[in-house]
Amino acid sequence: VTLRAIVEEASTLAADRALHLGDAPVAREALPAALDAAFGGDHEGRVFLRADGRASYAEVMEVLNLLRAAGWTRVALVGLEQR
């Protein structure tokens, strides 16, 4: 399951539980710092979270909770494009 965060940045949670910030893979524990760097430390930016359809609800909530604990409260869920 791929989970991606987009900064006005996107983060994606993939089916294999891999996280990506934009197109770059990022370790789960490194996501908050990667977002800080992408937004210049401004937690008012919006993070768009995409999750692969095979990602479980629990996996998506794990990432949302990680973001919230790091101070990221402006998170929007977006769907993956159909191909």
Salt bridges, closest charged atoms under 4 A:
ASP23 OD1 - ARG4 NH1 3.23
ASP36 OD1 - HIS43 NE2 2.69
ASP52 OD1 - ARG54 NE 2.93
GLU59 OE2 - ARG17 NE 3.06
GLU62 OE1 - ARG17 NH2 2.99
GLU62 OE2 - ARG28 NH1 3.35
